[in-house]
């Protein structure tokens, strides 16, 4: 999990998307997250985390519903939401932490 610490302990917001390939809502978020990443460029990071391949991390963060979206900045959790969001909403939320 030290790699996780390195991922989130940065000066820009990091949006984590916890997903699985078999979850329809997770799959629906893929194009939304691409749009968010494109809109924000290097002002924020968007990282997708497959819960099947990262069970320990998912359990540590108590990820239950999918997709679960979490924003970190400077190693601290700033925002968390389970379920789908649209790109404009996510961009607006992330911009609060830029």
N, C-alpha and C positions, 0 to 999 in steps of 0.2 A: 504493500500500500504506500510505500515511500514514493513511488512513481506518481500516485494520485496526488500526493502532497505537492509535488513539483508542478503538476498540471494546474492546480487551482491557486497556488501561491504566487500569483502574478498581478501586475498593476492594472491589467485590463479585465473587464468582466468576462467570465467563462460560462457559457451556457452548456450544461450537460443534458443530453437527451438519453434517458434510460429506455431501451426498447427491446423488442424481440421481432424476429422475422415473421412469426406466425400471428402477430397481433395486428388486426386491421387498423386500429387507431394509430399504432406506432408507424405503420407503413404510410398512412395518410400524412404523417408529419414530415416525411423525408423531403418532399418538394418545398414545404413551408420553411424548413430549416435551411435548405439551399438558398432560398430567397433572403432569409435573415442574414446568413453569412455573406451573401453577395452585397446586401445593402450596407452592412456595417464594416466590411473590409477588414483592415487591420486594427480597428478600434475595439474589437471583441473577438473571442474565439467561440466556435460552436463545435462541440465534441459529442459524438454519438457513442454510447456505451451499451453493448449487447449484454443484457442481464444473464443470458445463458452462459456466456463466456467469462462473466465477471460476477459470479454468484456471491463471493465473499464481500466484495464492495457493495453490491446491491443490498445484501443483508445488513451490513454495517450502517448503511444509510436508510434502512427500513423502507426500501422501495417496494410498494405493494401493487399499486395500480400502474397501468402502462397506457400511454407513455408517461413518465415522470420527468419533469423539467426542473432543473435546479440551476440557479445562478450563483457563482462564487466570485468574489473579488478579494485579493489579498489574503487568500486562504480562509475567508469567512463566508458562510452561506448567507446570501442576501435575500433570496426569493426561492419559493418552491411551489410547484403546481402539478397535480396529476390530472391528465386528460389532454385533449387537443386544444391548441391555441392557433389563432391566425397570425400571419407574418407581421402585420402592422401592430398588433397588440404586443407581440414579443419584442419587436424593434423598439417600441415605446418604453417598455419595461427596462430593457437593457440600457437604453440611452440614459436612464436615471443614474446609472452606475458608471458611466464613462467619465 
